[in-house]
Amino acid sequence: MSSKTYQMNQSYVDSQEKQKMLYKRTLIIISISQIFGGAGLAAGVTVGALLAQQMLGTDAFAGVPSGLFTLGSAGAALIVGRLSQRYGRRTGLTAGFMIGGLGAIGVIMAAIINSVFLLFASLLIYGAGTATNLQARYAGTDLANNKQRATAISITMVFTTFGAVAGPNLVNVMGDFALSIGVPSLAGPFILSAAAFILAGLVLFVLLRPDPLVIARAIEASKQESNRLGYSADTEQMVNKRGIIVGAAIMVLTQIVMVAIMTMTPVHMRHHGHDLGEIGLVIGFHIAAMYLPSLVTGVLVDKFGRTAMAIASGATLLLAGLISAIAPGDSMILLVIALSLLGLGWNFGLISGTALIVDSTDTSNRAKTQGTVDVLIALSGASGGALSGMIVAGSSYTALSFIGGLLSLLLIPVVIWSRGSEK
């Protein structure tokens, strides 16, 4: 670290006013990047299964794209977390978004030359954008205090909504644009994904200075130097590990349920005569529900606690699964309600679980731990996405929805265990 950089960082350590200003500035920059990141994520999610279905000629592997880019996001989450821990959020997040953009370009090329191998390989790389989009939520918490953390997470997620809702609703426009330049229509949304992920990376690379995690680490080191606390390190480590386990379990379960049902909904709708515009509308409502309620969710998590909102997540996901199971395939209204509840339940689980992870770490291990936890989340999503197509092919979308709803009930014993351990 150069002398100039050290002096700049130290000026933030010495001034609480500058810390508050940097906290607000970081939230703004992360939020801007999330607008682009959300668009890149949502556009690909909307048509990934349909593209695979078209290229492979079967529904049995329609869930594979979701599984692949979610699996790719697992590896990317680990890399982004390690890069962020060593070099700061700016380096880790920029690299992740740029790699995701390259993956989207690969999907476009695969569609042009009709190469299933290139499609699957590119979807793995595209997953880096998905992982980075989620990892960015942590950056806003680096300079937040205990009562601001869930709210900070929620602010960045709200801004993801703008891009995430626009992405699915631009599938027809991007499909027409793709056809006009000689690209298959279903690859059109990935043109948007590539541009959006690369723009998100550029925003972070240019504007995220000074790095919030680097400053937070310097502030924490300064506090430890000036004020040695007399508590048991073993007790703190036990509490931290418990919090990490519970937070991870909440996010893993909500991810499995959400990804499984979401992945097969476009295919289910296609079989019942819905066009791309209607599919995009339903997925748009779903993704809006994943992110738009975040401001309220963050306040509720900070006010009523992490475990209470985890229970709310399980109940909401159960209701979503039941409604999607009984909804007629031609009912747009019930599908919109079911997928909106699915997104809302995921929102409750992600913010409460993320807040638990942040509560249970410090700057010496935070980014690395967050990356590792997001690997588990991604792997669970990959499993849900890959198995969903096989379940539907072997049984039905109704069966998949019932299974997903019942699986969400596992959140209740997780929360009971965490509460019992606090006594």
C-alpha positions in Angstrom: 0.0 0.0 0.0 1.4 3.4 -1.0 1.9 6.2 1.5 -0.8 8.3 -0.2 -3.3 5.4 0.0 -2.5 4.8 3.6 -3.0 8.4 4.5 -6.3 8.5 2.7 -7.5 5.3 4.5 -6.3 6.7 7.8 -8.3 9.9 7.3 -11.5 7.7 7.3 -10.4 5.8 10.3 -9.9 9.0 12.2 -13.2 10.7 11.2 -16.6 9.2 12.0 -18.2 11.9 9.7 -16.1 10.6 6.8 -17.1 7.1 7.6 -20.8 8.0 7.4 -20.3 9.7 4.1 -18.4 6.8 2.7 -21.1 4.4 3.9 -23.8 6.4 2.1 -21.6 6.8 -1.1 -20.9 3.0 -1.1 -24.6 2.2 -1.0 -25.2 4.5 -3.9 -22.4 3.0 -6.1 -23.4 -0.6 -5.2 -27.1 0.3 -6.0 -26.2 1.7 -9.4 -24.2 -1.5 -10.2 -27.1 -3.6 -9.0 -29.5 -2.0 -11.5 -27.3 -3.4 -14.3 -26.5 -6.6 -12.5 -30.2 -7.3 -12.0 -30.9 -6.8 -15.7 -28.1 -9.2 -16.7 -29.3 -11.9 -14.3 -33.0 -11.7 -15.0 -32.8 -11.6 -18.8 -30.9 -14.9 -18.9 -33.0 -16.6 -16.2 -36.2 -15.9 -18.3 -35.1 -17.7 -21.5 -32.3 -20.1 -20.4 -34.6 -23.1 -20.0 -36.4 -22.3 -23.3 -33.1 -22.0 -25.2 -32.0 -25.4 -23.9 -35.4 -26.9 -24.7 -35.1 -25.6 -28.2 -31.6 -26.8 -28.8 -32.0 -30.3 -27.2 -35.6 -31.0 -28.3 -36.7 -32.3 -24.8 -38.1 -31.0 -21.5 -36.1 -33.4 -19.4 -33.0 -31.2 -19.5 -34.8 -27.8 -19.5 -33.7 -27.3 -15.9 -30.0 -27.9 -16.8 -29.2 -24.2 -17.8 -30.4 -23.0 -14.4 -28.4 -25.7 -12.8 -25.3 -24.9 -14.8 -25.2 -21.2 -14.3 -26.1 -21.7 -10.6 -23.2 -24.3 -10.4 -21.0 -21.8 -12.1 -22.0 -19.2 -9.6 -20.8 -21.5 -6.8 -17.2 -21.5 -8.1 -17.4 -17.8 -8.8 -18.8 -17.0 -5.3 -15.7 -18.7 -3.8 -13.3 -16.8 -6.1 -15.1 -13.4 -5.7 -15.1 -13.9 -1.9 -11.4 -14.8 -1.8 -10.5 -11.9 -4.1 -12.6 -9.5 -2.0 -11.0 -10.7 1.2 -7.5 -10.2 -0.1 -7.8 -7.1 -2.4 -11.1 -5.5 -1.4 -14.7 -5.5 -2.7 -13.8 -3.4 -5.8 -11.5 -6.1 -7.3 -13.6 -9.1 -6.4 -16.9 -7.6 -7.7 -15.5 -6.1 -10.8 -13.8 -9.4 -11.8 -17.1 -11.4 -11.2 -19.3 -9.1 -13.3 -16.8 -9.0 -16.2 -16.5 -12.8 -16.3 -20.3 -13.1 -16.2 -20.5 -10.8 -19.2 -18.0 -13.0 -21.1 -20.2 -16.0 -20.3 -23.3 -14.3 -21.8 -21.4 -13.6 -25.0 -20.5 -17.3 -25.1 -24.2 -18.2 -24.9 -24.9 -15.9 -27.9 -22.2 -17.6 -29.9 -23.5 -21.1 -28.9 -27.0 -20.2 -30.2 -25.6 -18.9 -33.5 -23.5 -22.0 -34.2 -26.1 -24.3 -32.5 -23.4 -25.8 -30.2 -24.9 -27.4 -27.0 -21.4 -28.0 -25.6 -20.5 -24.3 -25.9 -23.9 -23.4 -24.5 -23.4 -25.4 -21.3 -19.8 -24.2 -20.9 -20.8 -20.6 -21.4 -23.7 -21.0 -18.9 -21.2 -22.1 -16.3 -19.2 -18.9 -16.9 -22.4 -16.8 -17.0 -23.0 -17.9 -13.5 -20.2 -15.6 -12.3 -22.5 -12.6 -12.9 -25.2 -14.3 -10.8 -22.8 -14.9 -7.9 -21.4 -11.4 -8.1 -24.9 -9.9 -8.1 -25.6 -11.6 -4.8 -22.1 -10.9 -3.3 -22.6 -7.2 -3.9 -25.2 -7.1 -1.2 -22.5 -7.6 1.4 -20.5 -4.6 0.3 -23.1 -2.2 1.7 -22.8 -3.7 5.1 -19.0 -3.3 5.6 -19.4 0.2 7.2 -22.9 -0.4 8.7 -23.5 -0.8 12.4 -25.6 -3.7 13.9 -28.9 -1.8 13.5 -28.2 -0.9 9.9 -27.1 -4.1 8.4 -30.4 -5.7 7.2 -31.5 -2.3 5.9 -28.2 -1.8 4.1 -28.6 -5.2 2.4 -32.2 -4.3 1.5 -31.3 -1.0 -0.1 -29.0 -2.6 -2.6 -31.5 -5.3 -3.4 -34.3 -2.8 -4.0 -32.2 -1.2 -6.8 -31.6 -4.6 -8.3 -35.4 -4.6 -8.9 -35.2 -1.9 -11.6 -32.9 -4.0 -13.8 -34.4 -7.3 -12.8 -38.0 -6.3 -13.8 -36.8 -4.6 -17.0 -34.8 -7.7 -18.1 -37.7 -10.2 -18.5 -40.0 -7.6 -20.0 -37.5 -6.8 -22.7 -37.3 -10.4 -24.0 -39.5 -9.7 -27.0 -37.6 -6.5 -27.8 -34.2 -8.2 -27.5 -35.5 -11.2 -29.4 -36.6 -8.9 -32.3 -33.2 -7.1 -32.1 -31.4 -10.4 -32.2 -33.3 -11.6 -35.3 -32.5 -8.3 -37.0 -28.8 -8.9 -36.7 -29.0 -12.6 -37.6 -29.0 -14.1 -34.1 -31.6 -16.6 -32.9 -34.4 -14.8 -31.0 -33.9 -16.7 -27.7 -30.3 -15.5 -27.5 -31.4 -11.9 -27.6 -31.8 -11.5 -23.8 -28.3 -12.7 -23.4 -27.1 -9.7 -25.5 -28.7 -7.5 -22.8 -27.1 -9.7 -20.1 -23.6 -9.3 -21.6 -23.9 -5.5 -21.8 -25.5 -5.2 -18.3 -22.9 -7.3 -16.5 -20.0 -5.5 -18.2 -21.5 -2.1 -17.3 -22.0 -3.2 -13.7 -18.3 -4.2 -13.5 -17.2 -0.8 -15.0 -19.3 1.2 -12.5 -17.6 -0.6 -9.6 -14.1 -0.5 -11.0 -14.3 3.3 -11.6 -16.3 4.5 -8.7 -15.8 2.1 -5.7 -12.9 4.1 -4.2 -11.9 3.9 -1.4 -12.8 0.3 -0.9 -15.4 -0.1 1.9 -14.0 -3.5 3.2 -10.4 -2.1 3.3 -11.6 0.9 5.3 -13.8 -1.3 7.6 -10.7 -3.5 8.3 -8.6 -0.5 9.2 -11.3 0.9 11.5 -11.6 -2.5 13.3 -7.9 -2.8 13.7 -7.7 0.7 15.1 -10.4 -0.1 17.7 -8.8 -3.4 18.7 -5.5 -1.6 19.2 -7.0 1.2 21.4 -9.5 -0.9 23.4 -8.6 -4.5 24.4 -11.8 -6.3 25.4 -11.8 -8.9 28.1 -14.2 -11.5 26.7 -13.6 -15.2 25.9 -12.5 -15.8 22.3 -13.8 -19.4 22.5 -17.3 -18.2 23.3 -17.3 -15.7 20.5 -16.1 -18.3 18.0 -18.9 -20.7 19.1 -21.5 -18.0 18.7 -20.1 -17.0 15.3 -20.1 -20.5 14.0 -23.7 -21.1 15.2 -24.8 -17.9 13.5 -23.1 -18.8 10.2 -24.7 -22.3 10.2 -28.2 -21.0 10.8 -27.8 -18.1 8.3 -26.5 -20.5 5.7 -29.2 -23.1 6.3 -32.0 -20.4 5.9 -30.6 -19.2 2.6 -29.9 -22.7 1.2 -33.4 -23.9 1.8 -35.0 -20.8 0.3 -32.7 -21.0 -2.7 -33.6 -24.6 -3.5 -37.4 -24.0 -3.3 -37.2 -20.7 -5.3 -34.9 -22.0 -8.1 -36.8 -25.3 -8.6 -40.2 -23.8 -9.1 -39.0 -20.7 -10.9 -36.9 -22.7 -13.4 -39.8 -24.8 -14.7 -42.5 -22.1 -14.7 -41.6 -20.8 -18.2 -41.6 -24.3 -19.6 -45.0 -25.0 -17.9 -46.5 -21.8 -19.3 -45.1 -22.6 -22.8 -46.9 -25.9 -22.8 -50.2 -24.1 -22.0 -49.9 -21.7 -24.9 -48.4 -18.7 -23.2 -46.2 -16.5 -25.4 -42.8 -15.0 -24.5 -44.4 -11.7 -23.4 -46.7 -13.5 -20.9 -43.8 -15.6 -19.6 -41.7 -12.4 -19.2 -44.6 -10.7 -17.3 -44.9 -13.6 -14.8 -41.1 -13.8 -14.3 -41.0 -10.0 -14.0 -43.5 -10.1 -11.2 -41.5 -12.9 -9.5 -38.2 -11.0 -9.7 -39.9 -7.8 -8.5 -41.1 -9.7 -5.5 -37.6 -11.0 -4.9 -36.2 -7.5 -4.6 -38.7 -4.7 -4.4 -40.0 -5.5 -0.8 -36.4 -5.4 0.4 -36.6 -1.9 2.0 -39.5 -3.0 4.2 -38.0 -6.5 4.8 -34.7 -4.9 6.0 -36.5 -2.7 8.5 -38.5 -5.7 9.7 -35.4 -7.9 10.1 -33.6 -5.2 12.1 -36.7 -4.6 14.2 -38.2 -8.0 14.9 -35.2 -10.2 14.5 -33.6 -12.6 12.0 -35.4 -15.8 13.2 -38.9 -14.3 13.1 -38.5 -13.3 9.4 -37.0 -16.7 8.7 -40.3 -18.3 9.9 -42.2 -15.8 7.7 -40.1 -17.0 4.8 -41.0 -20.6 5.3 -44.7 -19.8 5.5 -44.7 -17.6 2.4 -42.8 -20.2 0.3 -45.3 -22.9 1.4 -48.2 -20.8 0.3 -46.4 -20.1 -3.0 -45.9 -23.8 -3.7 -49.5 -24.7 -2.9 -50.9 -22.0 -5.2 -48.6 -22.8 -8.1 -49.6 -26.5 -7.7 -53.4 -25.9 -7.9 -53.3 -23.1 -10.4 -54.7 -24.0 -13.9 -52.0 -23.7 -16.5 -53.9 -21.0 -18.4 -54.5 -18.8 -15.3 -52.2 -15.8 -15.6 -53.5 -14.3 -12.3 -52.8 -17.3 -10.1 -49.4 -17.9 -11.7 -48.5 -14.2 -11.0 -49.7 -14.6 -7.4 -47.8 -17.8 -6.9 -44.5 -16.6 -8.4 -44.8 -13.3 -6.6 -45.1 -15.1 -3.2 -42.2 -17.4 -4.3 -40.1 -14.3 -4.7 -41.3 -12.7 -1.5 -40.5 -15.8 0.5 -37.0 -15.9 -1.0 -36.6 -12.2 -0.1 -37.4 -12.8 3.6 -35.0 -15.7 3.8 -32.1 -14.1 1.9 -32.1 -10.9 4.0 -32.6 -12.5 7.4 -29.9 -15.2 6.5 -27.5 -12.6 5.1 -27.9 -10.4 8.2 -27.0 -13.4 10.4 -23.9 -14.1 8.4 -22.7 -10.4 8.7 -23.5 -10.5 12.5 -21.4 -13.6 12.9 -18.2 -12.4 11.2 -15.7 -9.6 11.4 -13.5 -8.0 8.8 -10.7 -10.6 9.2 -12.9 -13.4 7.8 -16.1 -11.7 6.5 -15.6 -11.7 2.7 -14.1 -15.2 2.7 -16.9 -16.6 4.8 -19.5 -14.9 2.8 -18.1 -16.3 -0.4 -18.0 -19.8 1.1 -21.7 -19.5 2.2 -22.7 -18.3 -1.2 -21.1 -21.4 -2.7 -23.5 -23.5 -0.6 -26.4 -21.3 -1.8 -25.3 -21.7 -5.4 -24.9 -25.4 -5.2 -28.3 -25.8 -3.6 -29.8 -23.7 -6.4 -27.9 -25.8 -9.0 -29.4 -29.0 -7.5 -32.9 -27.5 -7.4 -32.6 -26.2 -11.0 -31.2 -29.5 -12.4 -33.7 -31.8 -10.6 -36.7 -29.6 -11.3 -36.8 -30.6 -15.0 -36.4 -34.3 -14.2 -39.2 -34.1 -11.6 -41.6 -32.4 -14.1 -40.6 -34.8 -16.9 -41.2 -37.8 -14.6 -44.2 -36.5 -12.9 -45.7 -32.9 -13.3 -45.2 -29.2 -12.5 -47.9 -29.7 -9.8 -45.8 -32.4 -8.0 -42.7 -30.1 -8.2 -44.7 -27.2 -6.6 -46.0 -29.4 -3.8 -42.5 -30.8 -3.0 -41.1 -27.3 -3.0 -43.7 -26.0 -0.7 -43.3 -28.8 1.8 -39.5 -28.5 1.7 -39.8 -24.9 2.9 -41.3 -26.2 6.2 -37.7 -27.3 7.1 -37.0 -23.7 8.0 -39.1 -24.1 11.2 -36.9 -26.7 12.9 -33.8 -24.7 11.9 -35.2 -21.6 13.6 -36.3 -23.6 16.7 -32.8 -25.0 17.0 -31.2 -21.5 16.8 -33.6 -20.1 19.4 -33.0 -23.0 21.7 -29.3 -22.5 21.4 -29.6 -18.9 22.6 -31.0 -19.9 26.0 
